[in-house]
């Protein structure tokens, strides 16, 4: 969700990294569903400033943030142009050549920053060519840069941009008379004047509504956090937050600003860090009490981003102990109050703070029990307020977290009828979009809801298993956009299946899915498609069919002859997919282990051997880029498959048996038990037994 730095960085860069992280957290709410609710001029201003910064680190993050936003929402183009980005970029680039500088002096800004600016201009031309002003000054700067740029990459990029800009200008002027050209120039001048006016208005609005965002960022960048704060320091900050605002208006405003600065100090201490000990000391010193009192008593319009951020920072990247301490302070009423705040960023921080606190309640109680904070939230009309925020749709960010908070509160409980369809359809819609980072949260939310039969019925309401099978049988034909849509639909259908079945013992539903043709379609995808086109959704859709289930359902899966497709999928470079695959193989293979005598060879050995599966399982085991879990599963598969027969490959025999023996000391009980069984199976063969009993090892009973 928010940027965090887990690794130490050089001191000189640390403030810059904090600044970048804060900007992205504040204005980087990607995937805004109702873009009309966002004033992109305000959102873009800090990012443009970062891009044009002389600091390479900050400029890189500015460039990356802008290009990511452009990919997510093309409406940002308007915001970028309304803050006169082209003029400001031209001015920054022209400084390279000011005061008759020679080419050797092109160092006022670094080549990295120069290239970042050119790349963003390129992105804007790609998305909105017709909107980009062709100013004479920009053309001149690019012409100089084409000849005198510091690097070949800069020269080539400048040349390419010139070609696009001049070609477009020429095509616009072809066939036009002198009067038309004069009119165009006049219109261009008027357009530039209008853009300048909008820029001034945007800057005024930024000062009026968003000035504190800039202050927050500047504060984080400027505060020295090298000193470890003591309890006396926290008590002093608490006292600052509790100052009574009385006296003249000037004096009251001074006190308000002091409180904001105190909040910014708190943020600067914890941003990008876990520091649970520091948070605990701050809470025990009364910081949370003071912040909650401020959020409850201040007029909504006077509550600034820094106020809520100072509270939010205690809920983010904190352990359950810290969150339980926050809960003991009864924070929900103050946070729910902020849902009516006019600033979207304040609302976002409030709802994600609630979500973070609720997660700790889920983590510390059994899933079969009611959520420990359900009654408290309900008594404050909080469930309805969360749903109202969800329906207001002020941003995708707040909508998602409101829905996830409701889902967490109703874990394994039926959602109220007035919410059920909207909440469930919201998550299902996310699963058929292309943003993968949101899909996992949506899948997890539906998994929680599906534990209740009424919610499951609603989730299944428009899920046609035959239609899903038909969709999965589609080949990736057509143009690039058509192929993309097929992938998104197939991916979404797979995640729906995962949401329905994860952790559920439902043999009837699994059998319906198998008989619908879905398994055949998935196996065909694994067998015929390029591995790069196979996503985590496909492997997840298959593995949830393999557990938990009865041997009857396993037999139905085995009769689909899954091994050739699964063996091929073992080569996937994504460890999550490789893990799903090796686990699926094990879950199906264990049917043969359990249904035949220990003295018999494994009934699936020949089929796996026929597709070179034994060698590929061992190749997977030997890889250095896999997780311990994958390596363990690989060893267990081979150990089961060679039941009552010798592992002929000497290296394989030595490595697999040594690994299984090591697993007997594994902290995971399932691993220990499974390794013991595999060794017993292998020991039914004399040659294997000799290898196992080396160095006096005794096979456990």
C-alpha positions as CSV (number, residue, x, y, z in Angstrom):
1,X,0.0,0.0,0.0
2,X,2.4,2.6,1.2
3,X,6.1,2.9,0.4
4,X,8.5,1.4,3.0
5,X,12.2,1.0,3.1
6,X,13.4,-2.2,4.9
7,X,17.1,-1.8,4.1
8,X,19.5,0.8,5.4
9,X,20.4,3.6,3.0
10,X,23.2,6.1,3.0
11,X,22.3,9.1,5.3
12,X,22.7,11.6,2.5
13,X,19.9,9.9,0.5
14,X,17.6,9.1,3.4
15,X,15.7,12.4,3.5
16,X,15.2,12.2,-0.3
17,X,13.9,8.7,-0.1
18,X,11.5,9.7,2.7
19,X,10.3,12.7,0.7
20,X,9.7,10.5,-2.4
21,X,7.8,7.9,-0.4
22,X,5.6,10.5,1.2
23,X,4.7,12.1,-2.1
24,X,3.8,8.7,-3.6
25,X,1.7,7.9,-0.6
26,X,-0.1,11.2,-0.7
27,X,-0.8,11.6,-4.4
28,X,-0.2,8.2,-5.8
29,X,-3.6,6.7,-5.2
30,X,-3.6,4.8,-8.5
31,X,-6.7,3.3,-10.2
32,X,-9.1,6.1,-9.3
33,X,-12.4,4.9,-10.5
34,X,-14.2,8.3,-10.7
35,X,-11.4,10.5,-11.9
36,X,-13.7,13.5,-11.9
37,X,-13.4,13.5,-8.1
38,X,-9.7,14.2,-8.3
39,X,-8.2,17.6,-9.0
40,X,-5.3,16.4,-11.1
41,X,-3.6,19.9,-11.1
42,X,-3.2,19.5,-7.3
43,X,-2.2,15.9,-7.5
44,X,0.4,16.5,-10.3
45,X,2.1,19.6,-8.8
46,X,4.4,17.7,-6.3
47,X,5.2,15.0,-8.9
48,X,6.3,17.6,-11.5
49,X,8.4,19.3,-8.9
50,X,10.1,16.0,-8.1
51,X,10.7,15.2,-11.8
52,X,12.4,18.6,-12.3
53,X,14.5,18.3,-9.2
54,X,18.2,18.3,-9.6
55,X,18.4,15.3,-7.3
56,X,18.6,12.1,-9.4
57,X,16.8,10.0,-6.8
58,X,13.9,12.3,-6.5
59,X,13.7,12.9,-10.2
60,X,13.7,9.2,-10.9
61,X,10.8,8.6,-8.5
62,X,8.9,11.6,-10.0
63,X,9.4,10.2,-13.5
64,X,8.3,6.7,-12.4
65,X,5.3,8.0,-10.6
66,X,4.1,10.1,-13.5
67,X,4.5,7.4,-16.1
68,X,2.7,4.9,-13.8
69,X,-0.1,7.3,-13.3
70,X,-0.3,7.9,-17.1
71,X,-0.6,4.1,-17.6
72,X,-3.4,3.9,-15.0
73,X,-5.4,7.0,-15.9
74,X,-5.0,9.2,-19.0
75,X,-6.9,12.0,-17.3
76,X,-3.6,13.0,-15.6
77,X,-2.5,14.5,-18.9
78,X,-4.9,17.4,-18.3
79,X,-3.5,18.0,-14.9
80,X,0.1,17.9,-16.1
81,X,-0.5,20.4,-18.9
82,X,-2.6,22.7,-16.6
83,X,0.4,23.2,-14.4
84,X,2.4,24.3,-17.5
85,X,4.6,21.3,-17.6
86,X,5.9,21.9,-21.1
87,X,6.9,25.5,-20.3
88,X,8.5,24.5,-17.0
89,X,10.4,21.6,-18.6
90,X,11.5,23.8,-21.5
91,X,12.8,26.3,-19.0
92,X,14.7,23.7,-17.0
93,X,16.2,22.2,-20.1
94,X,17.1,25.6,-21.5
95,X,19.1,26.4,-18.4
96,X,21.7,23.9,-19.8
97,X,22.5,26.4,-22.5
98,X,22.0,29.7,-20.7
99,X,24.7,32.3,-20.5
100,X,26.3,31.1,-23.7
101,X,27.4,27.9,-22.1
102,X,29.4,25.5,-24.2
103,X,28.6,21.8,-24.7
104,X,31.1,20.9,-22.0
105,X,29.1,22.7,-19.4
106,X,25.9,20.8,-19.9
107,X,25.9,19.7,-16.2
108,X,23.5,22.1,-14.6
109,X,21.2,19.2,-14.3
110,X,22.4,15.6,-14.7
111,X,21.9,13.4,-17.7
112,X,19.6,11.3,-15.6
113,X,17.2,14.2,-14.9
114,X,17.5,15.4,-18.5
115,X,16.5,12.0,-19.8
116,X,13.6,11.7,-17.3
117,X,12.1,15.0,-18.6
118,X,12.4,13.8,-22.2
119,X,10.8,10.5,-21.4
120,X,7.8,12.1,-19.8
121,X,7.4,14.5,-22.8
122,X,7.6,11.3,-25.0
123,X,4.8,9.7,-22.9
124,X,2.6,12.8,-23.2
125,X,3.1,12.9,-27.0
126,X,2.2,9.2,-27.2
127,X,-1.0,9.6,-25.2
128,X,-2.2,13.1,-26.2
129,X,-0.1,14.3,-29.2
130,X,-2.7,16.9,-30.3
131,X,-2.8,18.5,-26.8
132,X,1.0,19.2,-26.5
133,X,1.9,22.8,-27.4
134,X,4.6,23.2,-30.1
135,X,6.4,26.2,-28.6
136,X,9.3,27.7,-30.5
137,X,11.5,27.6,-27.3
138,X,10.9,23.8,-26.9
139,X,11.9,23.2,-30.5
140,X,15.0,25.3,-30.1
141,X,16.1,23.5,-26.9
142,X,15.6,20.1,-28.5
143,X,17.6,21.1,-31.6
144,X,20.5,22.1,-29.3
145,X,20.1,19.0,-27.3
146,X,20.2,16.9,-30.5
147,X,23.6,18.3,-31.3
148,X,25.1,18.9,-27.8
149,X,23.4,16.4,-25.5
150,X,25.7,14.8,-23.0
151,X,24.9,11.2,-23.9
152,X,23.9,9.5,-27.2
153,X,20.7,8.4,-25.6
154,X,19.7,12.1,-24.9
155,X,20.7,13.1,-28.5
156,X,18.6,10.2,-29.9
157,X,15.6,11.0,-27.7
158,X,15.8,14.7,-28.6
159,X,16.0,13.8,-32.3
160,X,12.9,11.6,-32.0
161,X,10.9,14.2,-30.2
162,X,11.8,16.8,-32.7
163,X,10.7,14.5,-35.6
164,X,7.3,14.0,-33.9
165,X,6.8,17.7,-33.0
166,X,8.0,19.1,-36.4
167,X,6.2,16.5,-38.5
168,X,2.9,17.2,-36.6
169,X,3.5,21.0,-37.0
170,X,4.2,20.6,-40.7
171,X,1.1,18.5,-41.4
172,X,-1.0,21.0,-39.5
173,X,0.4,23.9,-41.6
174,X,0.3,22.2,-45.1
175,X,-2.3,23.8,-47.3
176,X,-3.0,26.7,-44.8
177,X,-2.8,30.3,-45.9
178,X,-1.0,33.1,-44.1
179,X,-4.1,34.3,-42.4
180,X,-4.9,30.8,-41.1
181,X,-1.4,30.5,-39.8
182,X,-1.7,33.9,-38.1
183,X,-5.0,32.8,-36.6
184,X,-3.4,29.6,-35.4
185,X,-0.5,31.5,-33.8
186,X,-3.0,33.8,-32.1
187,X,-5.0,30.9,-30.8
188,X,-1.8,29.3,-29.6
189,X,-0.9,32.4,-27.7
190,X,-4.4,32.6,-26.2
191,X,-4.1,29.0,-25.3
192,X,-0.8,29.6,-23.5
193,X,-2.3,32.6,-21.7
194,X,-5.2,30.4,-20.6
195,X,-2.9,27.7,-19.5
196,X,-0.9,30.2,-17.5
197,X,-4.1,31.4,-15.9
198,X,-5.1,27.9,-15.0
199,X,-1.6,27.3,-13.6
200,X,-1.9,30.3,-11.4
201,X,-5.4,29.2,-10.3
202,X,-4.1,25.7,-9.6
203,X,-1.2,27.1,-7.6
204,X,-3.6,29.2,-5.6
205,X,-5.8,26.2,-5.0
206,X,-2.8,24.2,-4.0
207,X,-2.0,26.9,-1.4
208,X,-5.5,27.0,-0.2
209,X,-6.2,23.2,0.0
210,X,-2.9,21.4,-0.4
211,X,-0.2,23.7,1.0
212,X,0.1,21.5,4.1
213,X,1.0,18.6,1.8
214,X,4.0,20.5,0.6
215,X,4.8,21.5,4.2
216,X,4.6,17.9,5.3
217,X,7.0,16.7,2.5
218,X,9.4,19.6,3.2
219,X,9.2,18.8,6.9
220,X,10.0,15.2,6.5
221,X,12.9,16.1,4.3
222,X,14.3,18.6,6.7
223,X,13.9,16.9,10.1
224,X,16.9,15.3,11.7
225,X,15.9,11.9,13.0
226,X,19.3,10.7,14.1
227,X,18.5,11.3,17.8
228,X,16.5,8.5,19.5
229,X,13.5,10.1,21.2
230,X,13.0,9.5,24.9
231,X,9.7,9.5,26.8
232,X,10.3,13.1,27.8
233,X,10.4,14.1,24.1
234,X,7.1,12.3,23.5
235,X,5.5,13.9,26.5
236,X,6.6,17.3,25.2
237,X,5.0,16.6,21.9
238,X,1.8,15.4,23.5
239,X,1.7,18.6,25.5
240,X,2.1,20.6,22.2
241,X,-0.9,18.7,20.8
242,X,-3.0,19.5,23.8
243,X,-2.3,23.2,23.8
244,X,-5.6,25.2,24.2
245,X,-6.1,27.5,21.2
246,X,-7.0,30.8,22.9
247,X,-6.1,34.5,22.5
248,X,-6.0,36.6,19.4
249,X,-6.6,35.0,16.0
250,X,-2.9,35.4,15.2
251,X,-1.9,33.5,18.4
252,X,-4.5,30.8,17.8
253,X,-3.2,30.3,14.3
254,X,0.4,30.1,15.7
255,X,-0.7,27.3,18.0
256,X,-2.5,25.4,15.2
257,X,0.7,25.6,13.1
258,X,2.7,24.3,16.1
259,X,0.4,21.3,16.3
260,X,0.8,20.6,12.6
261,X,4.6,20.8,12.9
262,X,4.4,18.3,15.9
263,X,2.4,15.9,13.7
264,X,4.9,16.2,11.0
265,X,7.7,15.5,13.5
266,X,5.8,12.3,14.5
267,X,5.4,11.2,10.9
268,X,9.1,11.9,10.1
269,X,10.1,9.7,13.0
270,X,8.2,6.6,11.8
271,X,7.7,6.9,8.1
272,X,9.5,4.0,6.3
273,X,10.2,2.2,9.6
274,X,8.6,-0.4,11.8
275,X,10.1,0.8,15.1
276,X,7.5,-0.9,17.2
277,X,9.4,0.0,20.4
278,X,9.4,3.7,19.5
279,X,5.6,3.5,18.7
280,X,4.9,1.8,22.0
281,X,6.8,4.5,23.9
282,X,4.9,7.2,22.1
283,X,1.5,5.6,22.8
284,X,2.4,5.1,26.5
285,X,3.3,8.8,26.6
286,X,-0.2,9.9,25.5
287,X,0.4,10.7,21.8
288,X,-2.6,8.6,20.5
289,X,-4.9,10.1,23.2
290,X,-3.9,13.6,22.2
291,X,-4.3,12.9,18.4
292,X,-7.7,11.3,18.9
293,X,-8.9,14.2,21.0
294,X,-7.8,16.6,18.3
295,X,-9.6,14.6,15.6
296,X,-12.8,14.5,17.7
297,X,-12.8,18.2,18.7
298,X,-11.4,20.1,15.7
299,X,-13.9,21.4,13.1
300,X,-13.6,19.0,10.1
301,X,-12.4,21.8,7.9
302,X,-9.4,22.5,10.2
303,X,-8.2,18.9,10.3
304,X,-5.2,18.7,8.1
305,X,-3.5,15.8,6.3
306,X,-0.7,15.8,8.9
307,X,-3.2,15.3,11.8
308,X,-4.6,12.1,10.4
309,X,-1.3,10.9,9.0
310,X,0.3,11.1,12.4
311,X,-2.3,8.7,13.7
312,X,-2.3,6.5,10.6
313,X,1.5,6.0,10.9
314,X,0.9,4.0,14.1
315,X,-1.4,1.5,12.3
316,X,1.0,0.9,9.4
317,X,3.7,-1.8,9.5
318,X,3.0,-2.2,13.2
319,X,2.8,-5.5,15.1
320,X,-0.4,-6.7,16.8
321,X,0.7,-5.4,20.2
322,X,0.9,-1.8,18.9
323,X,-2.5,-2.1,17.2
324,X,-4.1,-3.6,20.4
325,X,-2.7,-0.6,22.3
326,X,-4.4,1.7,19.7
327,X,-7.6,-0.2,20.1
328,X,-7.5,0.3,23.8
329,X,-7.8,4.1,23.1
330,X,-11.2,3.6,21.3
331,X,-10.1,5.2,18.0
332,X,-13.0,4.2,15.8
333,X,-15.4,7.2,16.5
334,X,-12.7,9.8,15.6
335,X,-11.7,7.9,12.4
336,X,-15.3,7.4,11.3
337,X,-16.0,11.1,11.8
338,X,-13.3,11.9,9.1
339,X,-15.3,10.1,6.4
340,X,-17.1,13.4,6.0
341,X,-13.9,15.4,5.5
342,X,-13.8,17.3,2.2
343,X,-10.1,16.3,1.5
344,X,-9.9,12.9,-0.3
345,X,-6.5,12.2,1.2
346,X,-7.7,12.7,4.7
347,X,-10.6,10.3,4.0
348,X,-8.2,7.7,2.5
349,X,-5.9,7.8,5.6
350,X,-8.9,7.4,7.9
351,X,-10.4,4.3,6.2
352,X,-7.1,2.6,5.8
353,X,-6.3,3.2,9.4
354,X,-9.6,1.4,10.3
355,X,-8.7,-1.4,8.0
356,X,-5.2,-1.8,9.5
357,X,-6.7,-2.0,13.0
358,X,-9.4,-4.5,12.0
359,X,-6.8,-6.8,10.5
360,X,-5.1,-7.1,13.9
361,X,-8.4,-8.2,15.4
362,X,-8.7,-10.9,12.7
363,X,-5.1,-12.0,13.3
364,X,-5.6,-12.5,17.1
365,X,-8.9,-14.5,17.1
366,X,-10.2,-17.7,15.5
367,X,-11.9,-17.2,12.1
368,X,-14.9,-19.1,13.3
369,X,-15.5,-16.4,16.0
370,X,-17.3,-13.1,15.4
371,X,-14.9,-10.3,14.7
372,X,-13.8,-8.8,18.1
373,X,-14.5,-5.3,16.9
374,X,-17.8,-5.9,15.2
375,X,-20.0,-4.8,18.2
376,X,-17.9,-1.7,18.8
377,X,-18.1,-0.6,15.1
378,X,-21.8,-1.4,14.9
379,X,-22.6,0.6,18.0
380,X,-21.1,3.7,16.3
381,X,-23.1,3.0,13.1
382,X,-19.7,2.3,11.6
383,X,-20.8,-0.5,9.3
384,X,-23.3,1.8,7.6
385,X,-20.8,4.6,7.4
386,X,-18.3,2.3,5.8
387,X,-20.9,1.2,3.3
388,X,-21.9,4.8,2.6
389,X,-18.2,5.7,2.0
390,X,-18.1,2.6,-0.4
391,X,-21.1,3.9,-2.3
392,X,-19.8,7.5,-2.5
393,X,-17.0,6.2,-4.7
394,X,-14.8,9.2,-4.1
395,X,-11.7,7.1,-5.1
396,X,-10.9,3.5,-5.9
397,X,-8.6,3.6,-2.9
398,X,-11.3,4.5,-0.3
399,X,-13.9,2.3,-2.0
400,X,-11.6,-0.8,-1.8
401,X,-10.6,-0.3,1.8
402,X,-14.2,0.4,2.9
403,X,-15.3,-2.8,1.2
404,X,-12.4,-4.8,2.7
405,X,-13.2,-3.5,6.1
406,X,-16.8,-4.5,5.8
407,X,-15.7,-8.0,4.6
408,X,-13.4,-8.4,7.6
409,X,-16.1,-7.4,10.0
410,X,-18.5,-10.0,8.4
411,X,-16.0,-12.8,8.2
412,X,-18.0,-16.1,7.9
413,X,-21.2,-14.1,8.5
414,X,-23.9,-13.2,6.0
415,X,-23.7,-9.7,4.6
416,X,-26.8,-7.7,5.1
417,X,-29.0,-7.9,2.0
418,X,-28.7,-4.2,1.1
419,X,-24.9,-4.6,1.0
420,X,-24.4,-8.2,-0.2
421,X,-24.7,-7.8,-4.0
422,X,-22.8,-4.5,-4.2
423,X,-19.9,-5.6,-2.1
424,X,-19.5,-9.0,-3.8
425,X,-19.9,-7.5,-7.3
426,X,-17.3,-4.9,-6.5
427,X,-14.7,-7.6,-5.7
428,X,-15.7,-9.7,-8.7
429,X,-15.3,-6.7,-10.9
430,X,-11.7,-6.2,-9.6
431,X,-10.9,-9.8,-10.5
432,X,-11.6,-9.2,-14.2
433,X,-9.5,-6.0,-14.3
434,X,-5.8,-6.0,-15.1
435,X,-4.4,-4.6,-11.9
436,X,-2.8,-7.6,-10.3
437,X,-2.0,-5.9,-7.0
438,X,-5.7,-5.4,-6.2
439,X,-6.7,-8.9,-7.3
440,X,-5.1,-10.7,-4.4
441,X,-7.0,-8.5,-1.9
442,X,-10.2,-9.0,-3.8
443,X,-9.7,-12.8,-3.9
444,X,-9.0,-12.9,-0.2
445,X,-12.1,-10.8,0.6
446,X,-14.3,-13.2,-1.4
447,X,-12.7,-16.2,0.3
448,X,-13.7,-14.8,3.7
449,X,-17.3,-14.1,2.5
450,X,-17.6,-17.5,0.8
451,X,-17.3,-19.3,4.2
452,X,-21.0,-18.3,4.6
453,X,-23.5,-20.2,2.4
454,X,-25.7,-17.2,1.7
455,X,-22.7,-15.1,0.6
456,X,-21.4,-18.1,-1.5
457,X,-24.7,-18.3,-3.2
458,X,-24.5,-14.6,-4.2
459,X,-20.9,-15.1,-5.4
460,X,-22.0,-18.1,-7.5
461,X,-25.1,-16.2,-8.7
462,X,-23.8,-15.4,-12.2
463,X,-21.0,-17.9,-12.4
464,X,-21.7,-20.4,-15.2
465,X,-19.2,-23.2,-15.0
466,X,-19.8,-24.3,-18.6
467,X,-19.2,-20.7,-19.7
468,X,-16.0,-20.5,-17.7
469,X,-14.8,-23.6,-19.4
470,X,-15.7,-22.1,-22.8
471,X,-13.8,-19.0,-22.0
472,X,-10.7,-20.9,-20.8
473,X,-10.8,-22.9,-24.1
474,X,-10.3,-19.7,-26.1
475,X,-7.0,-19.4,-27.9
476,X,-5.0,-16.2,-27.7
477,X,-6.0,-15.1,-31.2
478,X,-6.6,-11.7,-32.7
479,X,-4.7,-8.4,-32.3
480,X,-2.8,-7.4,-29.2
481,X,-5.9,-5.7,-27.6
482,X,-8.1,-8.7,-28.3
483,X,-5.5,-11.1,-26.8
484,X,-5.2,-8.8,-23.8
485,X,-9.0,-9.0,-23.2
486,X,-9.0,-12.8,-23.5
487,X,-6.2,-13.0,-20.9
488,X,-8.0,-10.6,-18.5
489,X,-11.3,-12.6,-18.8
490,X,-9.6,-16.0,-18.3
491,X,-7.5,-14.6,-15.4
492,X,-10.6,-13.2,-13.7
493,X,-12.6,-16.4,-14.1
494,X,-9.7,-18.4,-12.5
495,X,-9.6,-16.0,-9.5
496,X,-13.4,-16.4,-9.1
497,X,-12.9,-20.2,-8.8
498,X,-10.1,-19.7,-6.3
499,X,-12.3,-17.4,-4.2
500,X,-15.1,-19.9,-4.1
501,X,-13.0,-23.0,-3.3
502,X,-10.0,-21.9,-1.2
503,X,-10.0,-23.8,2.1
504,X,-13.5,-25.2,1.4
505,X,-14.3,-28.9,1.7
506,X,-16.8,-29.2,-1.1
507,X,-16.5,-32.4,-3.1
508,X,-19.7,-31.7,-5.0
509,X,-18.6,-28.3,-6.3
510,X,-15.2,-29.6,-7.2
511,X,-16.7,-32.5,-9.1
512,X,-19.0,-30.1,-11.0
513,X,-16.0,-28.0,-12.0
514,X,-14.0,-31.1,-13.1
515,X,-17.0,-32.4,-15.2
516,X,-17.6,-28.9,-16.7
517,X,-14.4,-29.1,-18.8
518,X,-12.5,-26.5,-16.7
519,X,-9.8,-28.9,-15.8
520,X,-9.3,-30.0,-19.4
521,X,-9.0,-26.4,-20.4
522,X,-6.5,-25.5,-17.7
523,X,-4.3,-28.6,-18.6
524,X,-4.4,-27.6,-22.3
525,X,-3.3,-24.1,-21.4
526,X,-0.4,-25.5,-19.3
527,X,0.6,-27.9,-22.1
528,X,0.3,-25.6,-25.2
529,X,0.9,-22.0,-24.1
530,X,4.2,-20.1,-23.8
531,X,5.0,-20.2,-20.0
532,X,5.3,-16.4,-20.0
533,X,1.6,-16.1,-20.8
534,X,0.6,-18.4,-17.9
535,X,-0.2,-16.3,-14.8
536,X,-0.6,-17.2,-11.1
537,X,-4.4,-17.3,-11.5
538,X,-4.2,-20.4,-13.7
539,X,-2.0,-22.4,-11.3
540,X,-4.1,-21.3,-8.4
541,X,-7.3,-22.4,-10.1
542,X,-5.8,-25.9,-10.5
543,X,-4.3,-26.3,-7.1
544,X,-7.5,-25.5,-5.3
545,X,-9.1,-28.4,-7.0
546,X,-6.5,-30.8,-5.5
547,X,-7.1,-29.9,-1.8
548,X,-9.0,-30.4,0.5
549,X,-10.9,-33.2,-1.2
550,X,-11.7,-36.9,-1.1
551,X,-9.8,-39.7,-2.9
552,X,-12.8,-40.0,-5.2
553,X,-12.3,-36.5,-6.5
554,X,-8.5,-37.1,-6.7
555,X,-9.2,-40.1,-8.9
556,X,-11.4,-37.9,-11.2
557,X,-8.4,-35.5,-11.5
558,X,-6.0,-38.3,-12.1
559,X,-8.2,-39.7,-14.9
560,X,-7.6,-36.3,-16.7
561,X,-4.0,-37.4,-17.2
562,X,-2.6,-34.1,-15.7
563,X,1.1,-35.0,-15.3
564,X,2.4,-34.0,-18.8
565,X,1.0,-30.5,-18.4
566,X,2.0,-30.1,-14.8
567,X,5.5,-31.4,-15.5
568,X,5.9,-28.8,-18.2
569,X,4.7,-26.1,-15.9
570,X,7.5,-26.9,-13.4
571,X,9.8,-24.9,-15.6
572,X,7.9,-21.7,-14.9
573,X,10.2,-18.9,-13.6
574,X,7.6,-17.6,-11.2
575,X,8.2,-19.4,-7.8
576,X,4.5,-19.0,-6.9
577,X,3.5,-20.9,-10.0
578,X,6.2,-23.5,-9.5
579,X,5.0,-24.0,-5.9
580,X,1.4,-24.5,-7.0
581,X,2.5,-27.0,-9.6
582,X,4.7,-29.2,-7.4
583,X,2.1,-29.1,-4.7
584,X,-0.6,-30.1,-7.2
585,X,1.5,-33.0,-8.4
586,X,2.1,-34.2,-4.8
587,X,-1.6,-33.9,-3.9
588,X,-2.7,-36.0,-6.9
589,X,0.2,-38.5,-6.6
590,X,-0.6,-39.2,-2.9
591,X,-3.7,-40.9,-4.1
592,X,-1.6,-43.6,-5.6
593,X,0.5,-43.8,-2.5
594,X,-2.5,-44.2,-0.2
595,X,-4.5,-46.6,-2.3
596,X,-1.8,-49.3,-2.8
597,X,0.4,-51.5,-0.7
598,X,3.7,-50.2,0.7
599,X,5.5,-53.1,-0.9
600,X,4.2,-52.2,-4.4
601,X,5.8,-49.8,-6.8
602,X,4.0,-46.5,-7.0
603,X,1.1,-46.8,-9.6
604,X,1.8,-43.3,-11.1
605,X,5.5,-43.9,-11.6
606,X,5.3,-45.1,-15.2
607,X,3.0,-42.2,-16.3
608,X,5.3,-39.6,-14.8
609,X,8.4,-41.3,-16.1
610,X,6.9,-41.4,-19.6
611,X,6.9,-37.5,-19.8
612,X,10.5,-37.3,-18.4
613,X,8.9,-36.2,-15.2
614,X,11.4,-37.9,-12.8
615,X,14.3,-36.0,-14.3
616,X,12.4,-32.7,-14.4
617,X,11.4,-33.1,-10.8
618,X,15.0,-33.6,-9.9
619,X,16.1,-30.6,-12.1
620,X,13.6,-28.5,-10.1
621,X,15.0,-29.8,-6.8
622,X,18.5,-28.8,-7.8
623,X,17.7,-25.2,-8.9
624,X,19.2,-22.4,-6.8
625,X,16.4,-19.9,-7.4
626,X,13.5,-21.8,-5.8
627,X,12.1,-21.6,-2.2
628,X,12.8,-24.2,0.5
629,X,9.1,-25.2,0.3
630,X,9.4,-26.1,-3.4
631,X,12.6,-28.0,-2.8
632,X,11.0,-29.9,0.0
633,X,7.9,-30.8,-2.1
634,X,10.2,-32.0,-4.9
635,X,12.1,-34.3,-2.6
636,X,8.8,-35.7,-1.2
637,X,7.5,-36.4,-4.7
638,X,10.6,-38.3,-5.7
639,X,10.6,-40.2,-2.4
640,X,7.1,-41.3,-2.9
641,X,7.5,-42.2,-6.6
642,X,10.5,-44.5,-5.9
643,X,8.6,-46.5,-3.3
644,X,9.9,-50.1,-3.3
645,X,12.3,-49.5,-6.2
646,X,15.8,-48.2,-6.3
647,X,16.7,-44.7,-7.3
648,X,19.1,-45.7,-10.0
649,X,20.7,-42.3,-10.5
650,X,23.4,-42.2,-7.8
651,X,23.4,-38.4,-7.4
652,X,19.7,-38.3,-7.2
653,X,19.7,-41.1,-4.6
654,X,22.3,-39.3,-2.4
655,X,20.7,-35.8,-2.6
656,X,17.1,-36.8,-2.2
657,X,17.7,-39.2,0.8
658,X,20.0,-36.6,2.5
659,X,17.3,-34.0,2.1
660,X,14.6,-36.2,3.5
661,X,16.7,-37.1,6.5
662,X,17.3,-33.4,7.1
663,X,13.6,-32.8,7.0
664,X,13.1,-35.0,10.0
665,X,14.5,-32.1,12.1
666,X,12.3,-29.5,10.3
667,X,10.2,-27.3,12.6
668,X,7.2,-28.0,10.4
669,X,5.4,-31.1,11.8
670,X,3.8,-31.9,8.4
671,X,7.3,-31.9,6.7
672,X,8.7,-34.2,9.4
673,X,5.8,-36.7,9.1
674,X,5.9,-36.7,5.3
675,X,9.7,-37.1,5.1
676,X,9.5,-40.0,7.6
677,X,6.9,-41.7,5.4
678,X,8.9,-41.1,2.2
679,X,12.0,-42.7,3.8
680,X,10.0,-45.7,4.9
681,X,8.7,-46.1,1.3
682,X,12.2,-45.9,-0.1
683,X,13.6,-48.3,2.5
684,X,11.4,-51.1,1.0
685,X,14.2,-51.3,-1.6
686,X,17.5,-52.7,-0.3
687,X,19.8,-50.4,-2.2
688,X,17.8,-47.3,-1.0
689,X,17.9,-48.7,2.5
690,X,21.7,-49.0,2.5
691,X,22.0,-45.3,1.5
692,X,19.5,-44.3,4.2
693,X,21.3,-46.3,6.9
694,X,24.7,-44.8,6.2
695,X,26.5,-43.4,9.3
696,X,24.3,-45.4,11.6
697,X,21.1,-43.7,10.7
698,X,18.0,-45.5,12.0
699,X,14.9,-45.3,10.0
700,X,12.1,-44.0,12.2
701,X,9.0,-46.2,12.7
